[in-house]
Amino acid sequence: MRLYQKIIIGILSLAAVAVIGLTFYGMKALDEVNDVVNNINQLANRETKKREVAVSIEDREPFSILLLGTDVGALGRTGQGRSDSMMVVTVNPKKQQSTIVSLDRDIMADMLDGGTFDKLNHAYAFGGVELSMDAVEKLLDIPIDHYVILNMQGLSDLIDAVDGIDVDNQIDFTLEGVHVPFGQITLDGKTGLAYARMRKDDPDGDIGRQRRQREVVTKVIEKVLSVDGVSNYQNILKAVEKNSKTDLTWDQMLDIATNYYPAFNNIEQEQLEGNGQLINEIYYQILGINELLDVQNLLKEQLEMPTSETLEIDPQYEYSYNGFIGNQFYDDSNTQEVYVSGDTDPDDDY
């Protein structure tokens, strides 16, 4: 799916609508937004966390959020699904900075079961948001404080909720029966979802798709914060309510909207990806040690944590971060304990 940006819409739209709604609609808006937050709130039952003491958003401490976009909710797709878009956001209100790191779904990652490595997006299918948070926390060596999930129907609903967005489409294409013509056009939810999903007809592949996703998100957020967005706040709330889950509480969202929001005006974006490799005829991204260490330290700086000079990993797992394949991969019939899953991902567009 790679629609990680739609998660940003979920959290920023909800926070913005909360504050704007309170200003323009008084207690009625307060009740409606509060009801939405209660309906989408779902705690993550994690047994272990990197932080011994939970971060305090009320006290304006820097924090991190794992943003997950799942490949269900539209096109007849149901079930648990995979988190085919993943992003870690760190927010520092004192520095008024945010850092967004996109995580390639095909990154080979530790599934934390004693030896299995698999695609990072499979963690959600295996163990829900809890395993996703744990796997990303292990990978990036930072605490993951909160999460937000939005399924792919959320992007479509949000585009419709703001009465569409205008784009200058450079590629005439049809995706699964949805035609998106060349030129200056207005996208509704259906065509907007196709515009953000399309990859194979773009000569730049995933890079082009991610560029279009950023464009869609930017335009949706602009409309959410506009007068039209305020007038349609109920539709925006419904779009968020039907398609998202988060462990953030109402009070935390209000604190983010009032005390952290300036940090979202200064966003540094990074992409964590490695070298593509076929292992057991399955495609994986193998991360480089230096690249991973750089991203870890970038996020640690934003969270005001000590940085590291070396990557702290178990030597037997080092191959999964340095691109070396050779004979390091074994199946579970051999004596080597590390096992690379052969599970396939049939839909490469999501």
ZAMARGU-4260 file (C-alpha; in steps of 0.2 Angstrom, whole numbers, plus 5000, padded with zeros to 4 digits):
<rodrens>
0) 5000/5000/5000 | 5014/5012/5005 | 5000/5025/5010 | 5009/5030/5025 | 5005/5048/5023
5) 4986/5045/5025 | 4990/5041/5043 | 4996/5058/5046 | 4980/5064/5040 | 4971/5054/5053
10) 4981/5061/5068 | 4983/5079/5062 | 4965/5080/5055 | 4958/5074/5071 | 4969/5086/5082
15) 4965/5101/5070 | 4947/5097/5070 | 4946/5096/5089 | 4953/5113/5091 | 4944/5121/5077
20) 4928/5112/5081 | 4929/5119/5099 | 4931/5136/5093 | 4917/5136/5080 | 4905/5124/5086
25) 4906/5124/5105 | 4900/5110/5116 | 4891/5101/5102 | 4908/5099/5093 | 4916/5094/5109
30) 4904/5080/5112 | 4906/5074/5094 | 4925/5074/5094 | 4925/5066/5111 | 4914/5052/5105
35) 4925/5049/5090 | 4941/5048/5101 | 4932/5036/5113 | 4927/5025/5098 | 4944/5024/5090
40) 4954/5022/5106 | 4962/5005/5108 | 4976/5002/5120 | 4991/4991/5114 | 4994/4977/5126
45) 5013/4976/5126 | 5022/4965/5138 | 5039/4974/5136 | 5043/4992/5132 | 5059/5001/5130
50) 5054/5015/5142 | 5052/5011/5160 | 5042/5026/5163 | 5029/5032/5150 | 5032/5048/5141
55) 5021/5063/5147 | 5013/5072/5132 | 5005/5084/5145 | 5022/5089/5151 | 5028/5092/5133
60) 5041/5079/5132 | 5046/5073/5115 | 5038/5057/5109 | 5036/5045/5095 | 5022/5037/5086
65) 5021/5022/5074 | 5009/5026/5060 | 5002/5010/5051 | 4992/5009/5035 | 4983/4993/5033
70) 4979/4985/5016 | 4960/4982/5021 | 4945/4992/5022 | 4942/4994/5003 | 4942/4984/4987
75) 4933/4970/4996 | 4948/4967/5007 | 4944/4961/5025 | 4953/4952/5039 | 4969/4957/5049
80) 4979/4962/5034 | 4996/4968/5033 | 5003/4985/5038 | 5009/4989/5021 | 5014/5007/5025
85) 5024/5011/5040 | 5031/5027/5047 | 5039/5032/5063 | 5036/5051/5068 | 5046/5059/5082
90) 5039/5075/5089 | 5050/5088/5099 | 5039/5103/5105 | 5054/5112/5112 | 5064/5111/5096
95) 5047/5113/5086 | 5053/5099/5075 | 5046/5083/5069 | 5055/5069/5060 | 5046/5057/5049
100) 5055/5041/5044 | 5046/5029/5031 | 5050/5011/5033 | 5050/5000/5018 | 5037/4986/5020
105) 5050/4973/5013 | 5063/4977/5026 | 5070/4960/5034 | 5066/4962/5052 | 5067/4951/5068
110) 5049/4944/5072 | 5055/4942/5091 | 5050/4924/5092 | 5068/4917/5095 | 5075/4917/5077
115) 5062/4921/5063 | 5066/4935/5051 | 5052/4941/5039 | 5046/4956/5030 | 5043/4970/5042
120) 5025/4972/5037 | 5021/4954/5041 | 5023/4959/5060 | 5006/4966/5060 | 4998/4950/5052
125) 5007/4939/5064 | 5005/4949/5080 | 4994/4965/5077 | 4999/4982/5082 | 5009/4975/5098
130) 5021/4965/5087 | 5023/4979/5075 | 5027/4991/5089 | 5040/4979/5096 | 5048/4975/5080
135) 5050/4993/5075 | 5056/4997/5092 | 5069/4983/5091 | 5074/4989/5073 | 5076/5007/5077
140) 5083/5006/5095 | 5071/5019/5101 | 5055/5018/5112 | 5039/5018/5102 | 5027/5027/5113
145) 5010/5027/5103 | 5002/5021/5087 | 4989/5026/5074 | 4982/5014/5062 | 4971/5019/5047
150) 4965/5007/5034 | 4966/5011/5015 | 4947/5016/5015 | 4952/5031/5026 | 4961/5040/5012
155) 4946/5039/5000 | 4934/5044/5013 | 4945/5059/5019 | 4946/5065/5001 | 4927/5064/4999
160) 4925/5073/5016 | 4935/5088/5010 | 4925/5088/4993 | 4940/5082/4983 | 4957/5089/4979
165) 4964/5097/4963 | 4980/5089/4955 | 4990/5091/4939 | 4991/5073/4934 | 5006/5069/4923
170) 5002/5051/4919 | 4986/5045/4911 | 4982/5028/4918 | 4969/5015/4923 | 4971/5006/4940
175) 4958/4991/4943 | 4945/4999/4932 | 4947/5017/4939 | 4953/5029/4925 | 4963/5044/4930
180) 4966/5056/4915 | 4981/5067/4911 | 4980/5085/4916 | 4972/5097/4929 | 4959/5087/4937
185) 4949/5085/4953 | 4951/5069/4962 | 4937/5061/4972 | 4939/5047/4985 | 4940/5033/4972
190) 4951/5042/4959 | 4962/5049/4973 | 4965/5032/4980 | 4970/5026/4963 | 4981/5041/4961
195) 4990/5038/4977 | 4991/5019/4974 | 4997/5018/4956 | 5015/5012/4954 | 5018/5001/4939
200) 5014/5014/4926 | 5025/5027/4934 | 5043/5027/4926 | 5049/5032/4943 | 5041/5017/4952
205) 5039/5018/4971 | 5048/5035/4971 | 5035/5042/4959 | 5021/5035/4969 | 5028/5042/4986
210) 5029/5059/4978 | 5010/5058/4973 | 5006/5052/4990 | 5014/5067/4998 | 5005/5078/4986
215) 4988/5070/4991 | 4991/5072/5009 | 4997/5090/5008 | 4981/5095/4998 | 4970/5085/5010
220) 4977/5093/5026 | 4976/5110/5018 | 4958/5108/5015 | 4955/5101/5032 | 4962/5117/5039
225) 4953/5128/5027 | 4935/5135/5030 | 4928/5121/5019 | 4937/5109/5031 | 4928/5117/5046
230) 4911/5116/5038 | 4914/5098/5034 | 4921/5093/5051 | 4908/5080/5054 | 4912/5071/5038
235) 4930/5072/5042 | 4927/5064/5059 | 4916/5050/5052 | 4930/5046/5040 | 4943/5045/5054
240) 4931/5036/5065 | 4927/5022/5053 | 4944/5018/5047 | 4956/5021/5062 | 4962/5015/5079
245) 4975/5023/5091 | 4980/5022/5109 | 4981/5041/5110 | 4967/5048/5122 | 4956/5063/5120
250) 4967/5073/5132 | 4983/5068/5123 | 4976/5073/5107 | 4971/5090/5113 | 4988/5093/5121
255) 4996/5088/5104 | 4985/5100/5095 | 4988/5115/5107 | 5006/5112/5112 | 5014/5101/5099
260) 5006/5108/5083 | 5020/5120/5078 | 5032/5105/5077 | 5022/5099/5062 | 5027/5114/5052
265) 5045/5109/5053 | 5046/5091/5047 | 5062/5082/5041 | 5058/5067/5031 | 5069/5051/5028
270) 5067/5035/5020 | 5074/5019/5028 | 5077/5006/5014 | 5091/4994/5010 | 5096/4984/4995
275) 5084/4973/4986 | 5088/4954/4987 | 5079/4938/4983 | 5080/4925/4997 | 5071/4909/4994
280) 5063/4917/4979 | 5055/4931/4990 | 5060/4949/4989 | 5067/4958/5004 | 5076/4974/5008
285) 5092/4971/5017 | 5097/4986/5027 | 5115/4993/5028 | 5123/4995/5045 | 5128/5013/5043
290) 5112/5018/5035 | 5102/5010/5050 | 5113/5018/5063 | 5111/5035/5055 | 5093/5034/5056
295) 5093/5028/5073 | 5104/5042/5079 | 5093/5055/5070 | 5078/5049/5079 | 5087/5048/5096
300) 5092/5066/5094 | 5074/5071/5092 | 5069/5061/5107 | 5083/5068/5117 | 5092/5051/5119
305) 5110/5047/5119 | 5116/5042/5102 | 5127/5027/5098 | 5143/5025/5088 | 5140/5007/5083
310) 5125/4997/5079 | 5121/4985/5094 | 5116/4969/5086 | 5118/4951/5090 | 5133/4945/5078
315) 5123/4930/5072 | 5110/4942/5065 | 5122/4954/5057 | 5119/4948/5040 | 5102/4955/5040
320) 5108/4972/5041 | 5124/4972/5030 | 5117/4965/5014 | 5127/4949/5014 | 5117/4934/5009
325) 5128/4919/5004 | 5126/4904/5015 | 5120/4913/5030 | 5102/4909/5027 | 5095/4892/5032
330) 5078/4884/5033 | 5072/4876/5049 | 5079/4859/5044 | 5097/4865/5048 | 5106/4868/5064
335) 5106/4887/5061 | 5093/4894/5072 | 5089/4909/5061 | 5074/4906/5050 | 5069/4916/5035
340) 5050/4915/5032 | 5045/4910/5014 | 5028/4919/5016 | 5023/4928/5000 | 5015/4945/4998
345) 5003/4943/4983 | 4998/4961/4981 | 5013/4971/4977 | 5003/4987/4975 | 4998/4988/4993
</rodrens>
